[in-house]
């Protein structure tokens, strides 16, 4: 059973606490949808100043909406389009301080101003992306990137 805890200590200590919670949530669970749903809920609970956290899954052609926390979202995103599609096509993390300045940005939630997208890669193959939006410009930094890349690495090993 998951229990909400106060996240105390340094930022790094808080990140380590969340990574431990993720490991416990995915331990011995092989259902991808269940693990993705719990992961998006965990991030939604832990990360301050965000308005959306969730997954888009690659179906072999495009990204399709998966488990998430937040307002209803765009259902399909072509590879190479918007922040999610670009991160997926390039298979690299994108941190965007101002989504309105990003060429081809797809505005699923008008309240979003910054975004981080981490590709989910398993055995060299794209399986999707983790997408997190914030109403604050410049919300995500390099420490967030490192933490979320570790988070997705743990998650992908369970999928």
N, C-alpha and C positions, 0 to 999 in steps of 0.2 A: 504494500500500500504506500502510495506517495503521500508525503506530508510536507506541507509548505513550511519552510524555515526562513528565519530572517537571514539575509546574506550580510555577513559581517566581515571585518578585516579589510585588508588591502584589496584593490581591484583584482590582482592576481589570485589572491586567496578565494575571493568570491567566484572567479572563473573556475578554479579547481573544484570548488564545491558543486557547481553546476555540472561540470564534466563527470564528477562522481555520481551525481543523480542520474545523468543520462546513461552511464554505464549500467546502473542498477535497473533502470527502466527497460533497457533493451536486452538485458541478460536473459538468455534462454527463450527469447521471443523471436520467432522467425517471420511473423507476419509484417510485411513492409508497411502496409497502411496503418496498422496499429502503432508501429515504431515512429513513423512520420507524424502521426497525429499527436502522440505524446511529446515528441521533440518540439513541435511547433507550440504546443501548450506550455512546455517548460520554458522556452525562450520568451513567449508572451508574458509569462509570470515574472521572469527574472529581469529582462532588459527594460530599463526605464526609457521613457520618451520615444516609444515606438507606437505605430498605429497599425502595423500589419507584420506578421511573421508566418511564413509558410513555404510550401514547396510547389514547384512545377515539375512534372515528370515528362521525360522525353519518350515519345511513342514511336520513334524511328523517323518521324517527319517534322514534328513541332513539339513545343512544350505545352502540356495540358495541366490545368489546375489540379492540384492535389490537396492534402490536408493543410489547413491554415487556421490562424486566429486573426480576426479582423473583419472589416466589412466585406461583402461579396466582391469578387474580383474578376478581372478578365479571365476568360476560360482558356483561350488558345493564344499562344505567342509564337510567331515564326522565328526560326533560328536567325540570328543576325539583326533582329528588330528589338529596339528598346534596350534597357539595361539587362534584363533577364536573357533575352535572345542573343545579345552580344556576348555576355559572359559564357553562355552555353556554347556558342559557335567558336569562341576563342579558347574555351576551356581554361579560363582564368578568373580569379576573383576581381570584381569591380567594386570600388568604393567611389560613390558619386556624392559630392558635397551639395550640389544643387541640380536636382533632376531636370529642372526646367531649362538648364543649359546643355543637357545631354542630347545630341542629335538623335531624332527619332524616338524620344522618350514616349512611352505609352502611359497615359494618365489613367490608371484604374481608380485611384482615390485622389481627389483634388487636394486633400489635406497633406499629401506626401510631398516633402521637400528634399529629402536625402534618402539614399538607398545603399545597401550593400547586398551583393549577390555572389554566392559561392557555388561553383559547379560541383555536382556530385558525380564523381568518376569512380567506377569499379572495374578492375581488370582492364584499365585503359579505355573503357567505354563510358560515354556520357549516359547517365541515367536520369539526370534532372538538375535542378538548382534549388538552393535555399535562398529565399528572397526576404529581406527585412527592410521595411520602410519606416521613416520617421517624419513627423511634422516639422522637426527642427532642421535647419540647414547645417551641414557640417557635423551631424550627429555621430558619425562613425569614424574611428581612427585606426591606426595600425594595430593597437592592442586588441580592438574588437576584431579586426581581420584575423590576427593570429589565433585568438580564442575560437572564433567561428570556424576557421579552417580545421582546428583540432576537433571541434564539436562534430563537424560533418564527417571527419575521418572516422570517428568512433561510430557514428550513425551508419555510414556506408558499410562498415564491416558487419553490421547486423542485417543488411538487406540482401 
